[in-house]
Amino acid sequence: MKILVINLLRLGDFVMIGPVLTGLARKHAGAQIDVLTFKSSAQLAGLFPTVNRWWTLNRDELQAGLGRA
């Protein structure tokens, strides 16, 4: 099973989902858990050993691109 957790909130908000990641890992043992977040949140990767892969977005580039539409 593959699980993708998407969190595009601020750094402090990301810390609050730690129990969710732990719970997913317990409930779905052996599942691949990936996270999609902003680059600034990826610096917390060491706090979440249950996450297999971190996918990141550059927040500033994303916001600038949306404004250019």
N, C-alpha and C positions, 0 to 999 in steps of 0.2 A: 504494500500500500504506500502511496505517496501522499503527503500532506503539505500544502503550501499555506503558510501563515502570512497574511499581508498586513503590515502595520506602517502606515504613512503618517504617523503622528510624531510628536516631538520626542526627544531622547528620554525625558522623565516618564512619559506615557509608555514608552517601550519597556522600561524596567518593570512596569506594573503587569505585563503579560507573562512574566517569568513563570508563575504558577500554571498558567494555561499551557505553556510549552512542556512543562514537567508532567502535567496531567495527560496531555496527548501522548507523550512517550510511554507513560505507564499503561494507558488504556490500549494503545496500539503498539505493543512491543514489536520491534523489528521494522516498524514503518520508517520510511525516509521522510524526515521533517526538514523542509526548507523554509526560509524566511525571505520575503521581499520587503525591503525597507529603504530608507534614505541612507546615504553613505555615512552620515554622522552617527547613526544608530549602530552601524556595523562594528564600531569600536568596542561594543559590549559583547562581542562574540565569545570571548573567554568565559563569560558568566553563564552561558547557555550551552553546555556540552551535549545536550540532546539534539541540537540543530546540526544537520548534516552539511547544509550548504547555505551560504548567504548571497542573495541577489540584491544588488543595490541600484538606486537611482540617484542622480544628482538633483537635489531639490531646486537649486538656483536655475539650472538649465531647464528643468521642467517648467517652472513658473515663467521664465522668460519666453519659452516656446509657446506657452498658452497665451501669453500677452501679444505675441506677434501675429496671431491668427487674423 
